[in-house]
Each structure stands twice: as structure tokens, then as C-alpha cells.
Amino acid sequence: MRPAIYTTKGVVVLLIFTGLTLTFLKQFGLGLWLTFPLILSLTAAITLLGQAVGTKEGWSRFDSFYWSFITATTVGYGDIRPGKRRSRILAILIAFLGLTLTGIVIAVAVQAATVALKTAGR
């Protein structure tokens, strides 16, 4: 299959949708679909724990949501920090749940890539 070449504003953009890429995307979508209940549960737990910490700390709902996902992704900018001990314990739990969530998404991507590479090797 010949790759499609598009030009936008003088820049050449090369789009390659080979069988490998399409197989990966299909497998990745299927994996996300199958793990969706787990992903949704982890996301809900992170959000609810973040709101609990925000209520204890006196933060707005948005700040609590923002902080919970910055903590879950282990970025941790430090612009918003919990000061109370119970809030810090919940922050550890949020970080653990975030690592678990990230690990699941990475595992789905690795599985999709493995299937796509095996299919392309035939």
C-alpha cells in the first residue's frame, strides 16, 4: 500500500496507515473496551478520593479534581499540597491507584503491539 502524502502550509505530512498500524489500533481499542469497567472504576475512585481530600483541605471542586489527577499521574507540580495527615495518606492511595491505572493502559498497548507485530510477521 502506498502512503498518503498531504501538504499543509508548505509542510509535508506523511500519513502511513499500514496493516500494522490498523491492527494495533483495533487491538488497542478492543483492549480498552474490555478493561473499560476497571479503568472507569479506578478513575472514579481517584476522583472521589480527590474530592474527599479537597473537602478536608478547603479546596474548590476543580482544584480537588486537578490535584487528584496530577497526583495519580505522579506528576506532582506542588502548586496544591495537602497539609493534613489523613489527606497525605489519601494522596498515597491516589498515587497507587494512578500507577495501577497507568499500568493497565500500558499493558493493553503492549498486548496490542504484540498482536500487531505477530500479524505483520505472517
N, CA, C and O atoms as CSV, one atom per row, in Angstrom:
chain,resi,resn,atom,element,x,y,z
A,1,MET,N,N,0.847,-1.172,0.000
A,1,MET,CA,C,0.000,0.000,0.000
A,1,MET,C,C,0.895,1.238,0.000
A,1,MET,O,O,1.894,1.304,0.717
A,2,ARG,N,N,0.526,2.186,-0.795
A,2,ARG,CA,C,1.310,3.415,-0.900
A,2,ARG,C,C,0.868,4.424,0.159
A,2,ARG,O,O,-0.331,4.659,0.311
A,3,PRO,N,N,1.814,5.030,0.902
A,3,PRO,CA,C,1.434,6.003,1.937
A,3,PRO,C,C,0.851,7.261,1.320
A,3,PRO,O,O,1.241,7.674,0.228
A,4,ALA,N,N,-0.087,7.862,2.035
A,4,ALA,CA,C,-0.703,9.107,1.579
A,4,ALA,C,C,0.162,10.280,2.019
A,4,ALA,O,O,0.620,10.332,3.160
A,5,ILE,N,N,0.381,11.220,1.108
A,5,ILE,CA,C,1.183,12.405,1.418
A,5,ILE,C,C,0.300,13.631,1.257
A,5,ILE,O,O,-0.311,13.832,0.207
A,6,TYR,N,N,0.236,14.446,2.297
A,6,TYR,CA,C,-0.549,15.673,2.283
A,6,TYR,C,C,0.377,16.846,2.571
A,6,TYR,O,O,1.359,16.703,3.299
A,7,THR,N,N,0.064,17.999,2.004
A,7,THR,CA,C,0.835,19.202,2.314
A,7,THR,C,C,-0.086,20.215,2.957
A,7,THR,O,O,-1.193,20.469,2.480
A,8,THR,N,N,0.386,20.784,4.039
A,8,THR,CA,C,-0.353,21.847,4.714
A,8,THR,C,C,0.622,22.963,5.042
A,8,THR,O,O,1.599,22.757,5.763
A,9,LYS,N,N,0.349,24.148,4.507
A,9,LYS,CA,C,1.179,25.325,4.764
A,9,LYS,C,C,2.653,25.066,4.458
A,9,LYS,O,O,3.530,25.502,5.205
A,10,GLY,N,N,2.921,24.371,3.381
A,10,GLY,CA,C,4.295,24.141,2.974
A,10,GLY,C,C,4.992,23.003,3.698
A,10,GLY,O,O,6.150,22.708,3.402
A,11,VAL,N,N,4.318,22.358,4.637
A,11,VAL,CA,C,4.913,21.260,5.387
A,11,VAL,C,C,4.333,19.957,4.856
A,11,VAL,O,O,3.116,19.823,4.723
A,12,VAL,N,N,5.185,19.016,4.560
A,12,VAL,CA,C,4.739,17.728,4.059
A,12,VAL,C,C,4.431,16.825,5.247
A,12,VAL,O,O,5.271,16.614,6.122
A,13,VAL,N,N,3.216,16.300,5.258
A,13,VAL,CA,C,2.789,15.402,6.322
A,13,VAL,C,C,2.593,14.024,5.695
A,13,VAL,O,O,1.836,13.876,4.737
A,14,LEU,N,N,3.269,13.031,6.232
A,14,LEU,CA,C,3.193,11.684,5.710
A,14,LEU,C,C,2.338,10.843,6.653
A,14,LEU,O,O,2.682,10.652,7.819
A,15,LEU,N,N,1.230,10.349,6.135
A,15,LEU,CA,C,0.351,9.505,6.935
A,15,LEU,C,C,0.480,8.072,6.460
A,15,LEU,O,O,0.201,7.769,5.299
A,16,ILE,N,N,0.894,7.208,7.336
A,16,ILE,CA,C,1.055,5.810,6.980
A,16,ILE,C,C,0.067,4.991,7.799
A,16,ILE,O,O,0.228,4.816,9.007
A,17,PHE,N,N,-0.946,4.499,7.122
A,17,PHE,CA,C,-1.884,3.593,7.773
A,17,PHE,C,C,-1.714,2.226,7.138
A,17,PHE,O,O,-2.485,1.820,6.269
A,18,THR,N,N,-0.704,1.542,7.584
A,18,THR,CA,C,-0.431,0.204,7.079
A,18,THR,C,C,-1.258,-0.792,7.872
A,18,THR,O,O,-1.977,-0.427,8.802
A,19,GLY,N,N,-1.144,-2.040,7.492
A,19,GLY,CA,C,-1.843,-3.089,8.224
A,19,GLY,C,C,-1.395,-3.163,9.666
A,19,GLY,O,O,-2.192,-3.462,10.555
A,20,LEU,N,N,-0.124,-2.891,9.903
A,20,LEU,CA,C,0.412,-2.922,11.259
A,20,LEU,C,C,-0.263,-1.879,12.143
A,20,LEU,O,O,-0.670,-2.172,13.267
A,21,THR,N,N,-0.375,-0.658,11.622
A,21,THR,CA,C,-0.993,0.422,12.393
A,21,THR,C,C,-2.467,0.152,12.650
A,21,THR,O,O,-2.947,0.341,13.768
A,22,LEU,N,N,-3.182,-0.285,11.633
A,22,LEU,CA,C,-4.615,-0.558,11.797
A,22,LEU,C,C,-4.853,-1.717,12.751
A,22,LEU,O,O,-5.780,-1.677,13.560
A,23,THR,N,N,-4.025,-2.744,12.663
A,23,THR,CA,C,-4.155,-3.873,13.591
A,23,THR,C,C,-3.904,-3.418,15.020
A,23,THR,O,O,-4.634,-3.797,15.937
A,24,PHE,N,N,-2.878,-2.610,15.206
A,24,PHE,CA,C,-2.591,-2.095,16.550
A,24,PHE,C,C,-3.775,-1.298,17.080
A,24,PHE,O,O,-4.201,-1.512,18.215
A,25,LEU,N,N,-4.313,-0.384,16.277
A,25,LEU,CA,C,-5.426,0.461,16.725
A,25,LEU,C,C,-6.658,-0.366,17.054
A,25,LEU,O,O,-7.349,-0.092,18.035
A,26,LYS,N,N,-6.937,-1.385,16.232
A,26,LYS,CA,C,-8.085,-2.257,16.514
A,26,LYS,C,C,-7.881,-3.014,17.819
A,26,LYS,O,O,-8.789,-3.083,18.648
A,27,GLN,N,N,-6.700,-3.577,18.003
A,27,GLN,CA,C,-6.412,-4.341,19.218
A,27,GLN,C,C,-6.393,-3.446,20.462
A,27,GLN,O,O,-6.859,-3.840,21.531
A,28,PHE,N,N,-5.851,-2.245,20.305
A,28,PHE,CA,C,-5.810,-1.308,21.432
A,28,PHE,C,C,-7.224,-0.887,21.827
A,28,PHE,O,O,-7.557,-0.835,23.011
A,29,GLY,N,N,-8.042,-0.592,20.835
A,29,GLY,CA,C,-9.442,-0.240,21.116
A,29,GLY,C,C,-10.185,-1.384,21.781
A,29,GLY,O,O,-10.949,-1.166,22.722
A,30,LEU,N,N,-9.968,-2.605,21.300
A,30,LEU,CA,C,-10.607,-3.771,21.906
A,30,LEU,C,C,-10.142,-3.954,23.349
A,30,LEU,O,O,-10.948,-4.226,24.238
A,31,GLY,N,N,-8.851,-3.806,23.572
A,31,GLY,CA,C,-8.321,-3.944,24.934
A,31,GLY,C,C,-8.886,-2.892,25.879
A,31,GLY,O,O,-9.225,-3.194,27.023
A,32,LEU,N,N,-8.986,-1.657,25.396
A,32,LEU,CA,C,-9.584,-0.604,26.228
A,32,LEU,C,C,-11.055,-0.888,26.492
A,32,LEU,O,O,-11.553,-0.627,27.587
A,33,TRP,N,N,-11.748,-1.421,25.498
A,33,TRP,CA,C,-13.166,-1.761,25.660
A,33,TRP,C,C,-13.334,-2.844,26.729
A,33,TRP,O,O,-14.229,-2.765,27.571
A,34,LEU,N,N,-12.474,-3.843,26.684
A,34,LEU,CA,C,-12.574,-4.944,27.640
A,34,LEU,C,C,-12.187,-4.525,29.060
A,34,LEU,O,O,-12.725,-5.057,30.032
A,35,THR,N,N,-11.275,-3.594,29.179
A,35,THR,CA,C,-10.840,-3.150,30.512
A,35,THR,C,C,-11.581,-1.895,30.969
A,35,THR,O,O,-11.284,-1.352,32.034
A,36,PHE,N,N,-12.538,-1.435,30.173
A,36,PHE,CA,C,-13.243,-0.191,30.496
A,36,PHE,C,C,-13.860,-0.179,31.896
A,36,PHE,O,O,-13.725,0.828,32.591
A,37,PRO,N,N,-14.534,-1.253,32.348
A,37,PRO,CA,C,-15.091,-1.200,33.706
A,37,PRO,C,C,-14.021,-0.967,34.778
A,37,PRO,O,O,-14.249,-0.227,35.735
A,38,LEU,N,N,-12.870,-1.593,34.616
A,38,LEU,CA,C,-11.782,-1.408,35.580
A,38,LEU,C,C,-11.206,-0.001,35.497
A,38,LEU,O,O,-10.947,0.631,36.521
A,39,ILE,N,N,-11.005,0.488,34.279
A,39,ILE,CA,C,-10.484,1.844,34.087
A,39,ILE,C,C,-11.451,2.865,34.665
A,39,ILE,O,O,-11.034,3.812,35.333
A,40,LEU,N,N,-12.738,2.675,34.411
A,40,LEU,CA,C,-13.754,3.597,34.931
A,40,LEU,C,C,-13.789,3.561,36.459
A,40,LEU,O,O,-13.912,4.603,37.102
A,41,SER,N,N,-13.682,2.383,37.033
A,41,SER,CA,C,-13.692,2.259,38.499
A,41,SER,C,C,-12.492,2.962,39.128
A,41,SER,O,O,-12.633,3.675,40.122
A,42,LEU,N,N,-11.326,2.760,38.553
A,42,LEU,CA,C,-10.129,3.418,39.083
A,42,LEU,C,C,-10.230,4.938,38.941
A,42,LEU,O,O,-9.865,5.678,39.855
A,43,THR,N,N,-10.723,5.394,37.799
A,43,THR,CA,C,-10.883,6.833,37.581
A,43,THR,C,C,-11.883,7.428,38.568
A,43,THR,O,O,-11.665,8.514,39.105
A,44,ALA,N,N,-12.974,6.716,38.802
A,44,ALA,CA,C,-13.975,7.198,39.770
A,44,ALA,C,C,-13.397,7.235,41.183
A,44,ALA,O,O,-13.645,8.180,41.932
A,45,ALA,N,N,-12.633,6.213,41.547
A,45,ALA,CA,C,-12.018,6.184,42.884
A,45,ALA,C,C,-11.041,7.340,43.058
A,45,ALA,O,O,-11.013,7.979,44.109
A,46,ILE,N,N,-10.241,7.609,42.030
A,46,ILE,CA,C,-9.288,8.722,42.091
A,46,ILE,C,C,-10.036,10.043,42.255
A,46,ILE,O,O,-9.647,10.891,43.058
A,47,THR,N,N,-11.106,10.208,41.491
A,47,THR,CA,C,-11.890,11.445,41.568
A,47,THR,C,C,-12.537,11.613,42.939
A,47,THR,O,O,-12.468,12.689,43.532
A,48,LEU,N,N,-13.164,10.554,43.442
A,48,LEU,CA,C,-13.848,10.647,44.745
A,48,LEU,C,C,-12.866,10.865,45.893
A,48,LEU,O,O,-13.143,11.643,46.806
A,49,LEU,N,N,-11.736,10.192,45.852
A,49,LEU,CA,C,-10.729,10.418,46.897
A,49,LEU,C,C,-10.178,11.843,46.821
A,49,LEU,O,O,-9.925,12.473,47.847
A,50,GLY,N,N,-9.996,12.338,45.609
A,50,GLY,CA,C,-9.538,13.719,45.438
A,50,GLY,C,C,-10.533,14.722,45.987
A,50,GLY,O,O,-10.151,15.726,46.588
A,51,GLN,N,N,-11.821,14.444,45.777
A,51,GLN,CA,C,-12.848,15.337,46.320
A,51,GLN,C,C,-12.868,15.273,47.848
A,51,GLN,O,O,-13.090,16.286,48.511
A,52,ALA,N,N,-12.636,14.080,48.407
A,52,ALA,CA,C,-12.589,13.945,49.872
A,52,ALA,C,C,-11.426,14.753,50.446
A,52,ALA,O,O,-11.573,15.432,51.462
A,53,VAL,N,N,-10.276,14.674,49.789
A,53,VAL,CA,C,-9.115,15.445,50.250
A,53,VAL,C,C,-9.405,16.937,50.111
A,53,VAL,O,O,-9.099,17.719,51.011
A,54,GLY,N,N,-9.991,17.327,48.990
A,54,GLY,CA,C,-10.310,18.736,48.763
A,54,GLY,C,C,-11.273,19.298,49.788
A,54,GLY,O,O,-11.148,20.452,50.198
A,55,THR,N,N,-12.236,18.486,50.203
A,55,THR,CA,C,-13.184,18.921,51.234
A,55,THR,C,C,-12.464,19.130,52.561
A,55,THR,O,O,-12.707,20.119,53.253
A,56,LYS,N,N,-11.574,18.195,52.919
A,56,LYS,CA,C,-10.811,18.329,54.171
A,56,LYS,C,C,-9.885,19.541,54.148
A,56,LYS,O,O,-9.683,20.203,55.166
A,57,GLU,N,N,-9.323,19.820,52.966
A,57,GLU,CA,C,-8.350,20.905,52.841
A,57,GLU,C,C,-8.988,22.252,52.511
A,57,GLU,O,O,-8.316,23.282,52.573
A,58,GLY,N,N,-10.273,22.259,52.163
A,58,GLY,CA,C,-10.946,23.513,51.844
A,58,GLY,C,C,-10.695,24.004,50.422
A,58,GLY,O,O,-10.751,25.207,50.164
A,59,TRP,N,N,-10.419,23.083,49.498
A,59,TRP,CA,C,-10.167,23.450,48.109
A,59,TRP,C,C,-11.480,23.477,47.329
A,59,TRP,O,O,-12.488,22.930,47.775
A,60,SER,N,N,-11.457,24.111,46.174
A,60,SER,CA,C,-12.626,24.080,45.285
A,60,SER,C,C,-12.723,22.699,44.642
A,60,SER,O,O,-11.774,21.916,44.679
A,61,ARG,N,N,-13.889,22.412,44.049
A,61,ARG,CA,C,-14.067,21.112,43.381
A,61,ARG,C,C,-13.083,20.939,42.228
A,61,ARG,O,O,-12.514,19.864,42.037
A,62,PHE,N,N,-12.894,22.007,41.468
A,62,PHE,CA,C,-11.965,21.917,40.345
A,62,PHE,C,C,-10.543,21.682,40.831
A,62,PHE,O,O,-9.837,20.833,40.288
A,63,ASP,N,N,-10.113,22.426,41.852
A,63,ASP,CA,C,-8.763,22.231,42.392
A,63,ASP,C,C,-8.578,20.807,42.914
A,63,ASP,O,O,-7.510,20.215,42.755
A,64,SER,N,N,-9.624,20.262,43.537
A,64,SER,CA,C,-9.554,18.886,44.040
A,64,SER,C,C,-9.419,17.895,42.898
A,64,SER,O,O,-8.620,16.962,42.977
A,65,PHE,N,N,-10.193,18.090,41.837
A,65,PHE,CA,C,-10.135,17.226,40.663
A,65,PHE,C,C,-8.759,17.324,40.007
A,65,PHE,O,O,-8.136,16.312,39.687
A,66,TYR,N,N,-8.302,18.551,39.816
A,66,TYR,CA,C,-6.988,18.800,39.215
A,66,TYR,C,C,-5.894,18.128,40.037
A,66,TYR,O,O,-5.051,17.420,39.487
A,67,TRP,N,N,-5.904,18.345,41.349
A,67,TRP,CA,C,-4.881,17.788,42.217
A,67,TRP,C,C,-4.900,16.261,42.198
A,67,TRP,O,O,-3.845,15.628,42.185
A,68,SER,N,N,-6.100,15.664,42.196
A,68,SER,CA,C,-6.173,14.204,42.241
A,68,SER,C,C,-5.551,13.574,41.001
A,68,SER,O,O,-4.886,12.544,41.110
A,69,PHE,N,N,-5.748,14.164,39.834
A,69,PHE,CA,C,-5.172,13.566,38.634
A,69,PHE,C,C,-3.703,13.933,38.433
A,69,PHE,O,O,-2.961,13.165,37.821
A,70,ILE,N,N,-3.279,15.062,38.923
A,70,ILE,CA,C,-1.850,15.377,38.914
A,70,ILE,C,C,-1.123,14.409,39.853
A,70,ILE,O,O,-0.013,13.969,39.554
A,71,THR,N,N,-1.739,14.086,40.965
A,71,THR,CA,C,-1.151,13.129,41.902
A,71,THR,C,C,-1.201,11.715,41.334
A,71,THR,O,O,-0.232,10.964,41.452
A,72,ALA,N,N,-2.332,11.346,40.714
A,72,ALA,CA,C,-2.488,9.993,40.166
A,72,ALA,C,C,-1.493,9.715,39.048
A,72,ALA,O,O,-1.034,8.583,38.894
A,73,THR,N,N,-1.162,10.724,38.277
A,73,THR,CA,C,-0.190,10.525,37.199
A,73,THR,C,C,1.242,10.703,37.698
A,73,THR,O,O,2.188,10.622,36.914
A,74,THR,N,N,1.399,10.936,38.960
A,74,THR,CA,C,2.678,11.135,39.651
A,74,THR,C,C,3.486,12.297,39.088
A,74,THR,O,O,4.714,12.308,39.177
A,75,VAL,N,N,2.800,13.268,38.513
A,75,VAL,CA,C,3.473,14.484,38.048
A,75,VAL,C,C,3.806,15.345,39.252
A,75,VAL,O,O,4.961,15.720,39.451
A,76,GLY,N,N,2.796,15.660,40.057
A,76,GLY,CA,C,3.000,16.372,41.312
A,76,GLY,C,C,3.691,17.711,41.188
A,76,GLY,O,O,4.834,17.861,41.620
A,77,TYR,N,N,3.021,18.681,40.610
A,77,TYR,CA,C,3.627,20.001,40.436
A,77,TYR,C,C,3.953,20.676,41.761
A,77,TYR,O,O,4.909,21.448,41.832
A,78,GLY,N,N,3.188,20.406,42.805
A,78,GLY,CA,C,3.441,21.015,44.097
A,78,GLY,C,C,2.742,22.339,44.305
A,78,GLY,O,O,2.919,22.979,45.342
A,79,ASP,N,N,1.939,22.766,43.320
A,79,ASP,CA,C,1.225,24.028,43.475
A,79,ASP,C,C,0.086,23.908,44.479
A,79,ASP,O,O,-0.277,24.887,45.130
A,80,ILE,N,N,-0.478,22.710,44.605
A,80,ILE,CA,C,-1.511,22.433,45.608
A,80,ILE,C,C,-1.029,21.217,46.389
A,80,ILE,O,O,-0.745,20.170,45.807
A,81,ARG,N,N,-0.939,21.362,47.715
A,81,ARG,CA,C,-0.456,20.269,48.548
A,81,ARG,C,C,-1.359,20.092,49.748
A,81,ARG,O,O,-1.807,21.074,50.340
A,82,PRO,N,N,-1.634,18.841,50.115
A,82,PRO,CA,C,-2.417,18.621,51.340
A,82,PRO,C,C,-1.551,18.861,52.565
A,82,PRO,O,O,-0.374,18.501,52.587
A,83,GLY,N,N,-2.136,19.464,53.570
A,83,GLY,CA,C,-1.392,19.759,54.787
A,83,GLY,C,C,-1.724,18.820,55.928
A,83,GLY,O,O,-0.927,18.672,56.855
A,84,LYS,N,N,-2.872,18.189,55.882
A,84,LYS,CA,C,-3.308,17.318,56.976
A,84,LYS,C,C,-2.821,15.896,56.748
A,84,LYS,O,O,-2.642,15.458,55.612
A,85,ARG,N,N,-2.610,15.187,57.847
A,85,ARG,CA,C,-2.045,13.838,57.767
A,85,ARG,C,C,-2.954,12.878,57.006
A,85,ARG,O,O,-2.473,12.125,56.160
A,86,ARG,N,N,-4.245,12.889,57.284
A,86,ARG,CA,C,-5.175,11.996,56.590
A,86,ARG,C,C,-5.209,12.288,55.096
A,86,ARG,O,O,-5.330,11.373,54.281
A,87,SER,N,N,-5.103,13.540,54.745
A,87,SER,CA,C,-5.076,13.912,53.332
A,87,SER,C,C,-3.834,13.365,52.643
A,87,SER,O,O,-3.894,12.934,51.492
A,88,ARG,N,N,-2.722,13.382,53.343
A,88,ARG,CA,C,-1.482,12.849,52.762
A,88,ARG,C,C,-1.548,11.340,52.589
A,88,ARG,O,O,-1.009,10.796,51.626
A,89,ILE,N,N,-2.209,10.664,53.525
A,89,ILE,CA,C,-2.390,9.216,53.398
A,89,ILE,C,C,-3.256,8.911,52.173
A,89,ILE,O,O,-2.965,7.986,51.415
A,90,LEU,N,N,-4.317,9.691,51.988
A,90,LEU,CA,C,-5.162,9.511,50.806
A,90,LEU,C,C,-4.391,9.836,49.528
A,90,LEU,O,O,-4.653,9.244,48.481
A,91,ALA,N,N,-3.451,10.764,49.605
A,91,ALA,CA,C,-2.624,11.090,48.434
A,91,ALA,C,C,-1.785,9.882,48.021
A,91,ALA,O,O,-1.604,9.636,46.828
A,92,ILE,N,N,-1.279,9.139,48.980
A,92,ILE,CA,C,-0.517,7.929,48.674
A,92,ILE,C,C,-1.412,6.907,47.983
A,92,ILE,O,O,-1.006,6.266,47.013
A,93,LEU,N,N,-2.624,6.762,48.488
A,93,LEU,CA,C,-3.577,5.834,47.875
A,93,LEU,C,C,-3.929,6.272,46.444
A,93,LEU,O,O,-4.012,5.440,45.541
A,94,ILE,N,N,-4.131,7.565,46.248
A,94,ILE,CA,C,-4.426,8.087,44.908
A,94,ILE,C,C,-3.263,7.808,43.962
A,94,ILE,O,O,-3.482,7.412,42.817
A,95,ALA,N,N,-2.044,8.006,44.419
A,95,ALA,CA,C,-0.872,7.740,43.578
A,95,ALA,C,C,-0.792,6.254,43.217
A,95,ALA,O,O,-0.477,5.911,42.077
A,96,PHE,N,N,-1.072,5.383,44.167
A,96,PHE,CA,C,-1.067,3.952,43.891
A,96,PHE,C,C,-2.131,3.582,42.867
A,96,PHE,O,O,-1.866,2.807,41.948
A,97,LEU,N,N,-3.331,4.129,43.019
A,97,LEU,CA,C,-4.398,3.862,42.049
A,97,LEU,C,C,-4.027,4.398,40.667
A,97,LEU,O,O,-4.338,3.777,39.650
A,98,GLY,N,N,-3.370,5.539,40.636
A,98,GLY,CA,C,-2.936,6.112,39.367
A,98,GLY,C,C,-1.887,5.253,38.685
A,98,GLY,O,O,-1.921,5.080,37.467
A,99,LEU,N,N,-0.960,4.716,39.456
A,99,LEU,CA,C,0.047,3.810,38.896
A,99,LEU,C,C,-0.612,2.548,38.352
A,99,LEU,O,O,-0.221,2.039,37.302
A,100,THR,N,N,-1.603,2.052,39.064
A,100,THR,CA,C,-2.334,0.875,38.606
A,100,THR,C,C,-3.062,1.174,37.298
A,100,THR,O,O,-3.021,0.372,36.364
A,101,LEU,N,N,-3.722,2.316,37.231
A,101,LEU,CA,C,-4.433,2.729,36.017
A,101,LEU,C,C,-3.478,2.857,34.837
A,101,LEU,O,O,-3.769,2.375,33.742
A,102,THR,N,N,-2.357,3.498,35.057
A,102,THR,CA,C,-1.351,3.670,34.006
A,102,THR,C,C,-0.802,2.318,33.561
A,102,THR,O,O,-0.607,2.091,32.367
A,103,GLY,N,N,-0.557,1.437,34.494
A,103,GLY,CA,C,-0.054,0.105,34.174
A,103,GLY,C,C,-1.021,-0.691,33.317
A,103,GLY,O,O,-0.605,-1.416,32.413
A,104,ILE,N,N,-2.308,-0.559,33.597
A,104,ILE,CA,C,-3.315,-1.271,32.801
A,104,ILE,C,C,-3.317,-0.762,31.367
A,104,ILE,O,O,-3.346,-1.553,30.424
A,105,VAL,N,N,-3.287,0.546,31.201
A,105,VAL,CA,C,-3.287,1.118,29.848
A,105,VAL,C,C,-2.016,0.715,29.088
A,105,VAL,O,O,-2.078,0.404,27.898
A,106,ILE,N,N,-0.885,0.719,29.762
A,106,ILE,CA,C,0.369,0.302,29.119
A,106,ILE,C,C,0.318,-1.181,28.758
A,106,ILE,O,O,0.777,-1.565,27.682
A,107,ALA,N,N,-0.227,-2.012,29.629
A,107,ALA,CA,C,-0.343,-3.445,29.338
A,107,ALA,C,C,-1.230,-3.690,28.121
A,107,ALA,O,O,-0.931,-4.552,27.295
A,108,VAL,N,N,-2.308,-2.939,28.012
A,108,VAL,CA,C,-3.192,-3.061,26.845
A,108,VAL,C,C,-2.434,-2.658,25.580
A,108,VAL,O,O,-2.557,-3.319,24.548
A,109,ALA,N,N,-1.653,-1.581,25.654
A,109,ALA,CA,C,-0.885,-1.126,24.485
A,109,ALA,C,C,0.184,-2.147,24.089
A,109,ALA,O,O,0.388,-2.391,22.899
A,110,VAL,N,N,0.860,-2.738,25.053
A,110,VAL,CA,C,1.888,-3.741,24.758
A,110,VAL,C,C,1.242,-4.971,24.120
A,110,VAL,O,O,1.773,-5.525,23.157
A,111,GLN,N,N,0.111,-5.392,24.650
A,111,GLN,CA,C,-0.595,-6.542,24.076
A,111,GLN,C,C,-1.013,-6.243,22.637
A,111,GLN,O,O,-0.863,-7.095,21.761
A,112,ALA,N,N,-1.527,-5.057,22.388
A,112,ALA,CA,C,-1.943,-4.673,21.036
A,112,ALA,C,C,-0.753,-4.644,20.087
A,112,ALA,O,O,-0.860,-5.089,18.945
A,113,ALA,N,N,0.368,-4.129,20.545
A,113,ALA,CA,C,1.571,-4.079,19.714
A,113,ALA,C,C,2.092,-5.483,19.422
A,113,ALA,O,O,2.537,-5.765,18.310
A,114,THR,N,N,2.036,-6.356,20.415
A,114,THR,CA,C,2.482,-7.734,20.226
A,114,THR,C,C,1.635,-8.445,19.168
A,114,THR,O,O,2.169,-9.111,18.280
A,115,VAL,N,N,0.338,-8.301,19.269
A,115,VAL,CA,C,-0.560,-8.918,18.284
A,115,VAL,C,C,-0.323,-8.325,16.901
A,115,VAL,O,O,-0.281,-9.051,15.909
A,116,ALA,N,N,-0.168,-7.006,16.837
A,116,ALA,CA,C,0.041,-6.355,15.548
A,116,ALA,C,C,1.346,-6.799,14.909
A,116,ALA,O,O,1.390,-7.025,13.699
A,117,LEU,N,N,2.398,-6.928,15.686
A,117,LEU,CA,C,3.691,-7.365,15.145
A,117,LEU,C,C,3.667,-8.831,14.716
A,117,LEU,O,O,4.276,-9.192,13.709
A,118,LYS,N,N,2.971,-9.672,15.470
A,118,LYS,CA,C,2.855,-11.081,15.080
A,118,LYS,C,C,2.041,-11.220,13.798
A,118,LYS,O,O,2.356,-12.046,12.941
A,119,THR,N,N,0.997,-10.411,13.673
A,119,THR,CA,C,0.161,-10.436,12.474
A,119,THR,C,C,0.945,-9.945,11.263
A,119,THR,O,O,0.802,-10.491,10.169
A,120,ALA,N,N,1.760,-8.933,11.447
A,120,ALA,CA,C,2.550,-8.371,10.332
A,120,ALA,C,C,3.658,-9.322,9.908
A,120,ALA,O,O,4.097,-9.282,8.759
A,121,GLY,N,N,4.116,-10.173,10.813
A,121,GLY,CA,C,5.205,-11.091,10.511
A,121,GLY,C,C,4.777,-12.293,9.706
A,121,GLY,O,O,5.625,-13.060,9.249
A,122,ARG,N,N,3.481,-12.480,9.520
A,122,ARG,CA,C,2.996,-13.655,8.775
A,122,ARG,C,C,3.275,-13.573,7.322
A,122,ARG,O,O,2.926,-14.486,6.574
